[in-house]
């Protein structure tokens, strides 16, 4: 389970939506992209490029759309053309960052890491701590996806030192906790997830609070602290019900089922899994159904 948009991605999106020099069509492309309306975004990008084939911002948006559509070669071609129009280190840093995202989404992690490293060095050269942190966080994500958990942890730790507020600290701590969890260092994972939970409880969105609560329950269970795991999960399940958050209610049932199975209560675990599956079915949410299957496969 993961949030659909991390703060790193949101920060990048905010950059694209505050480019005051961008043409009207390039700006409209960025807004349509953020709404996941790829056909409209591509249409706006093409209109901008019909007017000026060297419109850097339109080329960047076009590349992001192609990336979202899974068109790796087209995306990289657009980014290459945008890079040719880049006039300073900041522009080049952004292009390297979004190129990294494109490689990562395509599963090409070595290329993604190389692009993120380029973005990191450019961020350092222009003294942008915000994008330096974004590059570290993105690099950590790529290492994590590649199964290189120690390198992922190192990148996340470096990025956390640059966090500017509780939202960023919450994201960093949660990433660090996940890396420790993957390394089977469950006490360390729990320590950092508690820190993440406290930040999200104070300053995060409802999604961030719910997500961090469920992961906290997961890590309590991994550390065999089943009583704390159950209390944490029951609390977030109730919260999700009250808020109408069917996704997190169902996911809470999944992780609570893992706790029940670990403590020998297979009957309750089965009931919880059935409840989670029922929610996914009623919501017509196939992605949630797939996540439930992944979390509970072979559990009972």
N, C-alpha and C positions, 0 to 999 in steps of 0.2 A: 504494500500500500504506500502511496505517496501522494502529496498534494499535486494537483494538476499544474500549478504554477508556483515555482519557488520564488523567493524574494530576488534571487539573482536574475531570473528571467524577467520579473516585473521591473526591476531596475533598468534592464536593457530596453524594455518596452517604453518606459517613461522617457528614456533618452530619445527614442525615435519619435515620440509624440510631442517633444518640446524642441524640435529643430526649427528654429524660427526662420532660417534661410531657405527651407525646403519649399519647392513649388507647391501650388495648391493640390495638384494631382498626386504628387509624392506624399503629401500629408494625408490626403484621403486614402491612399494605399495603406499607409501605416495604421490608420484607424480601422479600416476594413480587415486588415490582417489580425489585429488584436481581437476582433469580433469573430475570427475564424471564417470569415467570408472570403475564401480564397479567389473565387471567380471575380468578384467585384474588385478585390485588391489588385489582381493581375490586370484587370481592365484599366484601372487608374494608373498603374505603373506604365502600361503600354501607351496611354494617352500622353503621359509626361515625356516619355522617350520619343514619341512622334514629334513632339515640339522641340526637344533637345536630347539627342541621342547620348549626350555625355552627362545627363542629370545623375549625379552620384547618388543622391538620396533615393531616386526612383530605381536605380540599379540595385541598391541595397535592399529595398523593399521587394523588388522582383525576385531577388535571390532568396529572401526569406520565404516568400510564397512558394517558390519551386521546392525549397527544402521541406516545407510543410506538406507538400504533395508527394514527397519522396523522390523528387527528380534531382538526384545528386549532381550529375554533370551540368545540368542547366543552372543549378544554384551556384556552383563554383565558377561557372563562366560569368555569371552576372557579378559575382563578388570580385572576380579578376578585373573586369571592366571598371567596377567602382574603384578598385585600388589604383588603377591608372589615373583616376581623377582626384585621388586623395592628395591634399596639399599640406597636411601636417601630421604629427604623430598621433593626435587624438583620432583622426579619421582612420588611420591605419590600424590603430588599436581596436576600434569597433569592428572593422572588417575582419581582423584576425579572430576576434571573439565570436562573431556570428558564423564564421567559417568553421570554427571549432564545434559550435552547436550542430552544424550541418553534418560534419563528419561523425560526431557522436551519435546523432539520430540514425545515421546509416550503419552504425556498428563498427565504424573504422576508428578504433580507439587510439591507435598510435598516431594517426594523422590528427585526430582531435587534440590530443595532448600536445603535439608539436605546435598547433595553432594557438592553443591556450597559453603555452609558454611564450610564444611570440607576443601575444596580447599582454601577458604579464610584464615582460621586459619593457614594452612600450608604455604601459601604465606607470612603471617605475620611473621611466625617463621623463615623463611629463608630470610626475609627482601627483598622480590621481589615486589616492588611497581607496576610494570607492570602487574603481575599476580594477585596481590591484587585488582587492578582496574578491571581486566577481571572478577574476581569472583563476585565483586559487580555488575558489568554490567549484567552478566549472571543471578545473583540472581534477579535483578530488572526485567529482561525479564520474568523470571518464575513467579514472583509475578504478573506482568502485565497480562500474559496469564491466570492466575488463578483468575483475577478480583479483586486482592487485591492491589488497586491503591495507597493507602497511603504507604504501605510497599514497593511497587515498587519505589515510589518517594524517600523514605528514602535511599534505596540502590543506586539509580542513583546519588543522591546528594553526598553520601559518595564516590562513584567512581569518580565523577567529580573533587573532590579535589586532586585526584592523577593523573589527565591527564597531560601528558608530552609535548604535542604539540598541534597545532591548529586542526589537524585532530581528535585527541582524544577529545579535548574540544568540537569540533563540534558534534561528536557522543554523548557525554554526555549531552550537552545542548539540543539536539534534543530529546533524551530519556526523559529528565526532562520535556520538553514541552509537550510530549505526555502524561506523567503521570498527569500533571496538567490539560490537556484537558479532560482526562478521569474523573477527579475529578470535572469537570465543572468550573474550575478556569481559565476562558478564558484569562483574562488580564495577568496572570502569564505565561500561555502557550505561549501567543504572545511574551512576553518579552524574554523568553528563545529561542523561535524559531527564533527571530530576531538575537540573539547572534549566534545561530547555522548557520543561513544563512550567516552571515558575515564571519565566519570561513571557511565554505565550499566555499564561493565565492573567498576567498583568497588562500586556500590551498587544497581544496577538488578535487575529480575527477568530471568529467562531470555528472556522475550518482548522486553523492552526492549533487552537486549544483542543479540539476534539482529536485531531491526529496525534498530538503529543501525548494526550491521555492514553490513547490506545497503545501507542508504542511504549509508554511507561508501564502499562499492564503487561505487555509482552516481555519487557526486560526484567520486571519483578519475577515473572514466571521462569525466565531463563536462569535467574539467580536462585531459583527454588524457594522464593519467598511468596508462596502461593496465597497466603491470607491477604497480603498487601495487593497482590495481583487481582484477586477477586474483588476486593473493595474498590480498587481503582476502576476496574472495568464495569462493575455494576453502576458506579457513579456516572460514568460517561454514557452508558446505555440509557439511563434515566434522563440525562441531560439531552441526548439526541432525540429521544421520544418527545420530550417537552418542546423541543425546538423544531420538530418536524424533520430531523436529519436522518432520513431512512438509511442513507449510505453508511453513516458512522454507527447507527444502531446495529445494522447487519454485521459490520466489521467487528464491532464489540462482541457480538455473539460468537463470532469465529474464534477470536483469541480467548474468550472465556471458555469455549469448548475445549481448546487446547489445555487450559488449566484443569478443567474437570477430568479430561482424559489422563493427564499426568498424575492426578491424585486418585485415579482408579474409579471415577464415577462415569463410566461409559454411557449409561442410560441418559444422564443429564446432558452429556456432551452431544449425543445424537439429537436430543430435543433442540438444543441450541443451534446445531447445524441446520436442522430442518426449518427453524425460525428464520435463520439468515437466508436460506435459499428461497423461502416464501416471499421475503421482502424483495429480493432481487427479481423474482418472477413477476410480482405485482407491479414493480417499477419498470419492467421491461428493460432492465439494465444488464446487458450481456457482459459488459466489462466487470461489473460487480460479481456476477455469477461466476465468471472465470477466476476472479480473485478468491472467491469463497472456495471453489474447487481446489485451487492451488494451496490455500492455507489448511484445508482439512483433509486432503488426500491421504488415505492410509491411517487416519487418526483413530478410527474405530472399526 
